[in-house]
Amino acid sequence: MQNKKTILITGWTGYIGSHWVVAFEEAGYKTVIVDNLSNSSLDTLDWIEKILEYKPDFFEVDLRSPPLTPPLSGEGNNDENNKINFINWEKVEKQFSLEEIFEKYDFDGVIHFAWLKAVWESCEKPLEYFDNNIVGSIKLFELMEKFWVKNIVFSSSATVYAPENSSPLVETMTTWNTSNPYWRTKFLIENILEDLAKFSWFRVANLRYFNPIWAHPSWEIWEDPAWIPNNLLPFIMKVATGELKELQVFWNDYDTIDWTWVRDYIDVVDLIDWHLKAYKNLNPHPNPPLSGEGNKTAWIFETYNLWVGRWVSVLEMIEIARKVTKKEIPYKIVERRAWDLAEVYCNPDKANKELNWKAKTSLEESIKNSWKFYNK
């Protein structure tokens, strides 16, 4: 039997990363997952176990400089040289650094989700965001280079597009002039990865998406933030259930159909399917490299928009949710946020044609499933 390809997933405890773990395991890959747990919980691993009926290998790792942490099983402290914990869920074998994780496994590729990602927080703490998102990524890329792990899927964002571009956005449009530090980190890492592809033979699937919604079909992993949500649909659901008093609508003077901003939303199940196809597309190029380059294969840097190609305003989203939930969703117009753009939606034709990918889930179905989950 052919050995499974092993994939390293960083930032796996987040909303999207946790879906990735399940999707890759179910598709026949072995996943090794790392996270520093700075803004997430190990509860996610329990949810993953309910779906898979086992727990993937997990390492508590900070990509920048691994913290000194005690074993979680209470079996004593094996730390040395500031190494960290490997948790095999039976016992703590020893403490590992990120480099030792690369030594321990023969990785086929990396899925990179390890990001701080709150826009408002990045404006308050820009250096923290540059340190975590940029420095952490570079440390990861250095180890990928050292151990010849050249395949990577990067979780980027449509926010890298210059605000001067008009929607629908296409991959060839300019990317610059981002309006906050979080979006800037996405833009910078995209450019770093493109250079690593050109000059260090990385094979990169650069995936730009925005506003994924709903949850895994098992209802075991989902987007249910403990604080006031940044994303619209969880905010609406929390108002519909009575957990929050009202929805905040960030101003109503945009030049749109009803004066509120317009976005494109994609169901997370469709998102998972697209990620798998993008990774499988990172096969080594059949043409050999220039002479003297050893076993290097030709570089790949492909950017894809991952949206549905439909767009909806904030007030339209509220109205659809009202019809689905049969609940009133009170809202209040509040001050505009500095980083919000009037319209952000894309043309997904490239992903449709090159990856044979197309979103299948309607917005109404996503909201209906989300409401079923919140009523669970």
N, C-alpha and C positions, 0 to 999 in steps of 0.2 A: 504494500500500500504506500502510495506517495505521501511523504511527510507534508503536514499542513504548513502553509506559509505563516510566518509569525509577524504580527503587526504591533508596533508600539503606538499607543494612544496616549497623548498628553492632555491633561485637563479633563479627564474622563467623567468626573462627577457632575459636570454641568448638564444642562437640559439637552443640548445637542450631542455632546460627547458620550453620554450614557446610552443614547439610542445607537450611536456608532458601535459601541462594544457589543450590544446584542445583535445588531445587523451583521457584523463581521463574523461573530461566532456562529450564527445561524447559517451564514454563507460558506462555512467550512474553514475559516481562518482560525488561528490561535491568536488571541490578543493578550498583550502585556500592558497593564494600565498604570499610569503614574499621575500623581496630583499632590500639591502641597497642602491641600485642604484649607487654604486661607479664607475662602469664601464659599465652602461647600461642606458636605457631610458624608460620612461613611455609610449613612443610611441608604444611599444610592446603591451600594453594593448588595445590600439585602434585597432591594427591589430587583436588581439584575439577577440575583440568585433565584428568585421566585419564577422568573421567566425561563432561565436556562437550566435550572435545577443544579447549578454548581456556581462557584465563584472563580472568576479568572484571577491570574496572578496579579497582585497589586503591590506597588511600592509607594511609600510616602516620600516624595522627592520634590525639592525645590530646584527648578532648572538652573537657577543662578548659582547658589552655593548651598548645598544641602544642610538643613539645620540639624543640630544635635538633639535627638529625641529618644526617649526611653522605649524599650520594647512594649508593645501593646498587650502581650499575653501575660505579663507579670512574671516571666521566667528569668528575670535578671537582665542586666545591662551589658551588652557585648560591644558597646560603642568604642570605636577607636578611630583616631584621625578624622573626627567629625563626620563619620559615616551615618547612614540612616537605616530605617527599618525595612526589611522585606517581610511581608505578612503572608504566610502560606495557609493561614486559618486553622492549622493544627498546632503549630508551634512557631516560635521565632527562630529561624535558622541562624541568621547573623544579620549584621547591618551592612547595607550596600550604599555605594555612591552611584550616581547616574552612569558613570563610566563602567562600573562593574556590571550594571544591568546590560549594557551593550556587550560586555564580554560574556555574560551568562547566556545570552540568546543570539541566535542568528537571524536578525531582523531582515525581512523583505522590504519593509517601508515604515513610514511614520505618518500618523494622522495628528495634526497639531491643533489642539484646542485650548492650550494653557494660556488664558488671557484674563486680565482684569478688563471689564467691559462696560462699566457704568459711565455714560457720557458726563453726567453732572459731576461725578466723583473725579473723573479725569481732569476736569476744569479746576477743581480744588487742589488736586494732588498730581500735577503733570509729571513731576520727576519720578514719583512712585510708579506711574504708568509706563514711562519710558524705561525705567529699570526693569520692571517685571516683564513687560511685553517685548521690548527690544533686546535687552541684555540676555534675558532668559532664552529667547529664540536663538540668538547667536551661539550661546553655549551649547544648545541642542544641535545646531548645524555643525559646529566644530566636531562633535562626537560622530555625527552622521558621516562627515568627511573622513574622519580617522578610521572608522570601521566599514567604510565603503557601503553605507546604506544610502542609496541615492533616490529612492522613490519617496515622495512626500505629497500629501494632500494638505493644503493650507486653507483654513477656515477664514476667508476674507469677508468683505462686506461691500455692498453697493455704495456705501457711504464714501468710498474712495473716489467716486466720480466727482469731477469739478462741478460746483453748483451752477456754473454757467451753462452746463449741458441741459438740454431739454429732454424730458421723458417722451417716449420710451427710450431707455438707455441701451446702448449696444457696446460690446466689448472693446471696440476700436476708439471709443470716445476718450478724451483726455482725463487723466486722474491727477489732481493736484488741488491746492488751495482748500484743503480740508479745514473745517471750522472748529475742531476741538482736539485735544491730545489723543484721545482714544482712536478717533478716526485716522489721525496722523500716524499712529503706530501701525495700523493696517496698511496704509499707503507705503510706509518705509519698508516693512517686511516684504511686501510684494516686490519692491524694487531690488531688495537684497536677494530674494530667491531667484529673480530673473537673471541677475548677474551670476549666481551660483550655478544656474542652469547653463549659461553661456560659457563660463570659464572653469567650472568644476564638474560639469557633466551631471548635474542634478536633473531629475525628471519630476516636474512639478505640475500638479493639477491645482490651479489657483481658482477657488470657488467663491464667487461673489453672490451672497444672498441677503435677504432682508425679511424680517417679520415671519419666521416660522411659527406655526400655531398648532394647537392641540397636543396630543400625547400618543404614546405607544398604544397599539390596539389592545394590549393586555391590561391597560390602565394601571400598570405598576410603576412606570416612569413618566413624568409629566412636568409641565411648567406651573408651579404653584408657589410663587415667592412668598416668604414669610412677612415681607415688608410691603409698602405700597408699590405696586408693580411699575416698571418702566415701560412695559409693553402693553398694547391696548387691550387685547382679548382677555388676558388674565385680570386686568383691571375691571373690565366689563363684567366678567363672571363673578368677581368678588362683590360688585355692587348688586348684581342680580340675586345673589344668595343672601344679601343683607350684611355680609361681613364688613363692607365699606358703605358709607352713607351715600356717596355720590361720586360720579366720574368727573375727573378734571379734563376739560377740553381746552387745549392750549391755543386760545384765541380763535376768532372767526372772521378775519379780514384778509384771508388768502384769496388769490385770484383763481378760484376753483369753482366747481359746480354749485357748491353750497357754502363756500367761504371757509371750509375747514380743510386741513391738509389731506392729501390723497396718497395712498400706499397700495402695494401689491402684497398679498399674503399667500403663503404656501403651507400646505399640510405637512407635518413632520414625516409622515409615512412616505410621501412623495420625495421629500428631501433625502431620506435614507436611501431610497432606490437610486437617486442621482449620484450620491456619494460613492456607492458601490460601483456603478458604471464608470465613474471618473477614475477610480483607483485601478480598475481592471484595464483601463485604457493606457496606463503607464507601463506598457510592455517595452522592453529594450528595442531600440530602433534596429532594423535588420542590416543597415549599412555599417561597415566597420569604421572606426575612427581613423584619424590620421596616423600614419606609421609612427611607431615609437611611443604610442599612447597606451600600450598594454592592453588590458581587457576592457577599457572604457567603451561605453556605448554612447550613441549620439544623444544630445541633450533634448529635453522637452520642457517647454513652459507654455501651458495652455490655460487660458482664462475662460471661464464660463459664467454667464449669468444664470442664477437659479431662481427664477420667479415663474409665475403662472402666465403672465401676460394679460391679466385682468387687473383692474384697479377700483378702489372703493374709498370713499371719504370717511372721515370719522363719524359723521352723522348717519351715513348710510350703514356703517358697521353697527352702530347703536340700534338702528331700526331693524336690521336683520336679526340681531340678538334678541330684541323685544319679541319678534314674531316667533322665534324658536323657543325662547324660555317662557313666553307668556307672562313676563314680569316687566314692571316699569323699571327703567334704568335712568334715574335722575342724573343730570349732569350740570356742571357749573362752568361757565366760561372764565378762564383764568389767564394771567399774563402770558404772552408768547414766550417760548424758550428760544434762546439766541441761535441754537444750532438747527432748528427745524426748517425744512424746506417745504415749499408748497406742494410739489408733486415729485414722487420718487417711485417709478415703476419701470419695467424693462421689456426688452424684446428678447425672448428666450430661444430664438430660432437656432442659434449655434448649438446649444445643448440638444435641441430636438433633432437636428440633422446629424451631428457628429457622434453623439452618444446614444441615439435612438431613445431619447428620454422625453417624456411629456407628462405634465402633472395630470392626475386622474381624479383628484378629490375636489369637489365643489366647496366653495366657501361656506355655504349653508350646511353641508354635511360636516365640515370641520367644527363649526360652531355647535351643531347638534351633538356631536360626540363629546365636545368639551363640556357641554352642559350636563350630559349624562354622567361624565366623570365627577363633576363638582357635586352632583346629587348622590354620588355613590356614598 
